[in-house]
Amino acid sequence: MKRLLSLAFAAAVGLTASAASAQTLNTVKQRGVLNCGSNGSLAGFGLPDAQGNWTGLDVDFCRAVAAAIFNDASKVKFVPLTAKDRFTALQSGEVDVLARNTTWTSSRDTSLGLNFGPVNYYDGQGFLVRKSLKVNSALELNDAAVCVQQGTTTELNLADYFRANKMKLKTVTFAAADETVKAYDAGRCDAFTTDASGLYAERLRLANPADHIVLPEIISKEPLGPVVRHGDDQWFDIVKWTHYAMINAEELGITKANVDDMKKSDNPDIKRLLGTEGKHGEALGLSNDWAYQIVKLVGNYSDIFEKNVGMASPLKIARGQNALWTKGGLQYAPPVR
């Protein structure tokens, strides 16, 4: 009798946990749209055009989550957020996921009630200067005025770098990224600092992009990725495995262009990923072809990288650390099995 009671209790606890863990997924399904916290002003990562059409690596990540849930990548509402208000918007439930070139740090991971998902872009902080300054290294910026955005890891890294190298620093700070870039372009500071990917993106917006160079130094680790609230493991799993599905698809040679042909493959890894074998989507609360929908409607990781920030984009950033682990990079995903 005691064993039966304990089994019944365990089952009840399991059901309760399952119900609690499905809260965000159920909310998103009932709403009929995913609310994605986005940048709104950073080319290559999150930027709407004049018609309100959003593009970017983080934008496509959210479209991939929508594809996994709804079999429809268009069911996303992009909510533009500043660096200052991004975490509050996620904590309050205004957005379901934050995909806004946000650096994973220990304090953010442990003190804000948030969980960081996989790194979808390995970055590092750098400096942009005018060629006319005739500076070839960040170590030559002693006593320079540097434009930087407030409330970011960028601001902290900047102070650390100058202090560690015993250089004098004059910071020129602004609340918004747009103001920071405009101030640099107007000549209010000698250098502009942010993540290297952002430097390439923001340089495109300057009056004369060719007059500016990105210095070679990378002064920090900036692992960027999606963020969710604590307390909903199923939703956390969906966000994690959306990225992993795109990485696994690239590794297996499955692209947006060939995914339908790949569905006929006899390769067991491909069959499990695309849902023709096993019930791996069911375990996530999704359809078993969830990863197929992601690749079919949005693409694999290479597809979204190249068109948004890679060689097929105006930014022309090399894969570098964001190459697959099989090609000397850091992008690596657990297997679907």
SESEVO-783012 format. One record per residue (C-alpha): residue number from 1; x negated, y, z. Coordinates in steps of 0.001 Angstrom, whole numbers, padded with zeros to 6 digits. Layout:
> NUM, X, Y, Z
...
END
This chain:
> 1, 000000, 000000, 000000
> 2, -002812, 002387, 000934
> 3, -004480, 001686, -002427
> 4, -001217, 002422, -004271
> 5, -000803, 005688, -002349
> 6, -004391, 006743, -003049
> 7, -003959, 005962, -006737
> 8, -000713, 007946, -006801
> 9, -002441, 010842, -005034
> 10, -005362, 010730, -007482
> 11, -002942, 010687, -010396
> 12, -001034, 013655, -008959
> 13, -004262, 015598, -008428
> 14, -005325, 014744, -011972
> 15, -002041, 015985, -013388
> 16, -002259, 019179, -011346
> 17, -005832, 019806, -012490
> 18, -004861, 019075, -016075
> 19, -001950, 021514, -015903
> 20, -004113, 024216, -014377
> 21, -006890, 023687, -016884
> 22, -004499, 024045, -019822
> 23, -003308, 027481, -018712
> 24, -005213, 029636, -021239
> 25, -004599, 027282, -024155
> 26, -000866, 027218, -023376
> 27, -000759, 031007, -023046
> 28, -002502, 031459, -026396
> 29, -000207, 028934, -028098
> 30, 002930, 030543, -026685
> 31, 001723, 033998, -027698
> 32, 000911, 032696, -031160
> 33, -002340, 034627, -031415
> 34, -005820, 034591, -029857
> 35, -006912, 037857, -028224
> 36, -010613, 038249, -028938
> 37, -012739, 040908, -027228
> 38, -014982, 042323, -029958
> 39, -017587, 044997, -030549
> 40, -015820, 047116, -033139
> 41, -018874, 049137, -034181
> 42, -021729, 046720, -034910
> 43, -022282, 045648, -038520
> 44, -022959, 041943, -038861
> 45, -021311, 041054, -035547
> 46, -018027, 042932, -035142
> 47, -016820, 045759, -037351
> 48, -013459, 046640, -038947
> 49, -013341, 048425, -042302
> 50, -011073, 051354, -043178
> 51, -008203, 048909, -043827
> 52, -008655, 047206, -040463
> 53, -010257, 044036, -041864
> 54, -012786, 042702, -039350
> 55, -016085, 041059, -040291
> 56, -019047, 039739, -038318
> 57, -020671, 036675, -036775
> 58, -018717, 037056, -033512
> 59, -015549, 037812, -035466
> 60, -015923, 034540, -037372
> 61, -016496, 032706, -034093
> 62, -013085, 033875, -032869
> 63, -011539, 032927, -036204
> 64, -013038, 029462, -035714
> 65, -011384, 029162, -032277
> 66, -008065, 030178, -033857
> 67, -008577, 027618, -036638
> 68, -009146, 024898, -034033
> 69, -005975, 025830, -032128
> 70, -003531, 026893, -034835
> 71, -005007, 025424, -038061
> 72, -004904, 029095, -039084
> 73, -007979, 031325, -038795
> 74, -005936, 034508, -039212
> 75, -004125, 034181, -035875
> 76, -006549, 036480, -034048
> 77, -006074, 039941, -032600
> 78, -009415, 041717, -032327
> 79, -009636, 044051, -029339
> 80, -012536, 046549, -029649
> 81, -014368, 046869, -026331
> 82, -017270, 049023, -025168
> 83, -020175, 047563, -023212
> 84, -018741, 049221, -020107
> 85, -015218, 047765, -020296
> 86, -015860, 044349, -021870
> 87, -016052, 042308, -018659
> 88, -013065, 044012, -017040
> 89, -010963, 043276, -020114
> 90, -011830, 039577, -019870
> 91, -011367, 039388, -016091
> 92, -007933, 041047, -016307
> 93, -006678, 038719, -019038
> 94, -006465, 041433, -021686
> 95, -008560, 039131, -023886
> 96, -008832, 035334, -023904
> 97, -012474, 035223, -024933
> 98, -015216, 037827, -025164
> 99, -017297, 037475, -028339
> 100, -019220, 040721, -028385
> 101, -023013, 040299, -028652
> 102, -023180, 039876, -024865
> 103, -026385, 038756, -023134
> 104, -026199, 035772, -020797
> 105, -027897, 036672, -017496
> 106, -027880, 035061, -014050
> 107, -026033, 037938, -012363
> 108, -023336, 038098, -015022
> 109, -022925, 034338, -014888
> 110, -022638, 034161, -011097
> 111, -021064, 037388, -009855
> 112, -018343, 038330, -012363
> 113, -016130, 035239, -012250
> 114, -017129, 034374, -015810
> 115, -018664, 031471, -017726
> 116, -021006, 031909, -020684
> 117, -020563, 029495, -023555
> 118, -023298, 028335, -025945
> 119, -025744, 030866, -027384
> 120, -024502, 031689, -030867
> 121, -027337, 034134, -031539
> 122, -030806, 034153, -029987
> 123, -031969, 037755, -029920
> 124, -034492, 040032, -028242
> 125, -034785, 043758, -027654
> 126, -036852, 045932, -029973
> 127, -037453, 049538, -031011
> 128, -036562, 051604, -034066
> 129, -038680, 054671, -034897
> 130, -039160, 057101, -037755
> 131, -042018, 056272, -040096
> 132, -043118, 059906, -039789
> 133, -043955, 059270, -036121
> 134, -046816, 057046, -037382
> 135, -046325, 054553, -034552
> 136, -047101, 050874, -035229
> 137, -046456, 049402, -031796
> 138, -044100, 049928, -028882
> 139, -047203, 050261, -026714
> 140, -047821, 053606, -028454
> 141, -044546, 055057, -027114
> 142, -046022, 056501, -023915
> 143, -044077, 059622, -022862
> 144, -041574, 059063, -025662
> 145, -037896, 059963, -025429
> 146, -035878, 056806, -026059
> 147, -032148, 056671, -026854
> 148, -030396, 053793, -025067
> 149, -026850, 052801, -024180
> 150, -025788, 052963, -020532
> 151, -024606, 049936, -018575
> 152, -026494, 047381, -020669
> 153, -029336, 044931, -020129
> 154, -031071, 047054, -022785
> 155, -031351, 049991, -020380
> 156, -032843, 047790, -017642
> 157, -035291, 046053, -020005
> 158, -036482, 049420, -021301
> 159, -037362, 050660, -017817
> 160, -039068, 047351, -016965
> 161, -041164, 047382, -020143
> 162, -042441, 050933, -019663
> 163, -043144, 050343, -015967
> 164, -044974, 047052, -016641
> 165, -047165, 048768, -019235
> 166, -047725, 051858, -017069
> 167, -046178, 054188, -019616
> 168, -044086, 057300, -018995
> 169, -040480, 057146, -020193
> 170, -037811, 059724, -020945
> 171, -034452, 058008, -021362
> 172, -031649, 059686, -023290
> 173, -028526, 057727, -022338
> 174, -025001, 057541, -023742
> 175, -021891, 055594, -022778
> 176, -021114, 054386, -026308
> 177, -023348, 052710, -028879
> 178, -022072, 055027, -031613
> 179, -023125, 058126, -029659
> 180, -026556, 056612, -029018
> 181, -027234, 055961, -032698
> 182, -025981, 059399, -033743
> 183, -028257, 061064, -031189
> 184, -031272, 059176, -032536
> 185, -030357, 060054, -036127
> 186, -030021, 063724, -035111
> 187, -033560, 063707, -033725
> 188, -032696, 063940, -030044
> 189, -035141, 061141, -029232
> 190, -038289, 059549, -030648
> 191, -037058, 055960, -030604
> 192, -033860, 053934, -030370
> 193, -033764, 050615, -028554
> 194, -031280, 047741, -028553
> 195, -031250, 044071, -029576
> 196, -033313, 043561, -032742
> 197, -030238, 042388, -034651
> 198, -028522, 045633, -033671
> 199, -031497, 047679, -034893
> 200, -031157, 046217, -038388
> 201, -027404, 046795, -038299
> 202, -027575, 050360, -036992
> 203, -030382, 051345, -039376
> 204, -027897, 050888, -042237
> 205, -025765, 053689, -040752
> 206, -028548, 056282, -040552
> 207, -028682, 059187, -042994
> 208, -031897, 057820, -044564
> 209, -032356, 054151, -043553
> 210, -035630, 053785, -045494
> 211, -037258, 056439, -043288
> 212, -037132, 054173, -040217
> 213, -038934, 050985, -039194
> 214, -038375, 048292, -036581
> 215, -041510, 047859, -034465
> 216, -042897, 044318, -034112
> 217, -042566, 043930, -030325
> 218, -039687, 041928, -028870
> 219, -039610, 042827, -025186
> 220, -036891, 040572, -023800
> 221, -034847, 037404, -024121
> 222, -031298, 038203, -025228
> 223, -029250, 034989, -025526
> 224, -025938, 036184, -026948
> 225, -022742, 034167, -026843
> 226, -019025, 033952, -026053
> 227, -017716, 034375, -022505
> 228, -014579, 033081, -020737
> 229, -013092, 033348, -017246
> 230, -013895, 030902, -014445
> 231, -011264, 028341, -013531
> 232, -010113, 026904, -016854
> 233, -012382, 024049, -017861
> 234, -010319, 022983, -020844
> 235, -010519, 026472, -022369
> 236, -014245, 026595, -021621
> 237, -014616, 023253, -023428
> 238, -012708, 024519, -026476
> 239, -014920, 027611, -026734
> 240, -018108, 025540, -026301
> 241, -017145, 022878, -028798
> 242, -016061, 025394, -031412
> 243, -019698, 026499, -031663
> 244, -021014, 022949, -031382
> 245, -018719, 021828, -034196
> 246, -020185, 024450, -036535
> 247, -023749, 023462, -035590
> 248, -023046, 019741, -036024
> 249, -021362, 020405, -039357
> 250, -024434, 022240, -040654
> 251, -026728, 019484, -039414
> 252, -024596, 016857, -041176
> 253, -024495, 018855, -044409
> 254, -020785, 019642, -044113
> 255, -019960, 023074, -045538
> 256, -016866, 025102, -046227
> 257, -017308, 024194, -049911
> 258, -017638, 020410, -049517
> 259, -015674, 019601, -046343
> 260, -012796, 017934, -048226
> 261, -015182, 015568, -050013
> 262, -017000, 014903, -046735
> 263, -013725, 013702, -045205
> 264, -014105, 010614, -047396
> 265, -017567, 009832, -045977
> 266, -018335, 006506, -044300
> 267, -020892, 008138, -041997
> 268, -019566, 007555, -038444
> 269, -020897, 010924, -037190
> 270, -019031, 012732, -039965
> 271, -015876, 010679, -039430
> 272, -015811, 011522, -035711
> 273, -016490, 015224, -036317
> 274, -013835, 015618, -039009
> 275, -011238, 013556, -037151
> 276, -010880, 010573, -039456
> 277, -012075, 008316, -036634
> 278, -011438, 008553, -032895
> 279, -009358, 011008, -030867
> 280, -011922, 013624, -029911
> 281, -009605, 016565, -030552
> 282, -006923, 015083, -028310
> 283, -009346, 015254, -025369
> 284, -009611, 019025, -025927
> 285, -005848, 019516, -026215
> 286, -006226, 020046, -029969
> 287, -005400, 018099, -033113
> 288, -007969, 015444, -034030
> 289, -008920, 017348, -037182
> 290, -009800, 020502, -035189
> 291, -013409, 020591, -036433
> 292, -012292, 019994, -040018
> 293, -010015, 023037, -039711
> 294, -012909, 025142, -038377
> 295, -015212, 024268, -041275
> 296, -012470, 024378, -043922
> 297, -011084, 027762, -042846
> 298, -014214, 029508, -041505
> 299, -017346, 027491, -042284
> 300, -020304, 025869, -040572
> 301, -022893, 027907, -038655
> 302, -025036, 028534, -041726
> 303, -021977, 029706, -043679
> 304, -021120, 032397, -041131
> 305, -024735, 033348, -040351
> 306, -025816, 033945, -043928
> 307, -022791, 036003, -045005
> 308, -022726, 038189, -041875
> 309, -026349, 038763, -040868
> 310, -028503, 036567, -043104
> 311, -029904, 036861, -046596
> 312, -026463, 037146, -048200
> 313, -025702, 040197, -046028
> 314, -026998, 043785, -046052
> 315, -028935, 043051, -042810
> 316, -031049, 040278, -044413
> 317, -032159, 038762, -041078
> 318, -034086, 035487, -041337
> 319, -032736, 032514, -039368
> 320, -035865, 032389, -037175
> 321, -034931, 031125, -033702
> 322, -031360, 030664, -034912
> 323, -032365, 027907, -037322
> 324, -031316, 024348, -036484
> 325, -033563, 022420, -034106
> 326, -034420, 020148, -037037
> 327, -035896, 023179, -038823
> 328, -037922, 024678, -035983
> 329, -035119, 026734, -034424
> 330, -033187, 026626, -031150
> 331, -029685, 025815, -032391
> 332, -028826, 022350, -031118
> 333, -025459, 020770, -030365
> 334, -024385, 017698, -028369
> 335, -022835, 014992, -030564
> 336, -019117, 014369, -031040
> 337, -018605, 010798, -029827
END
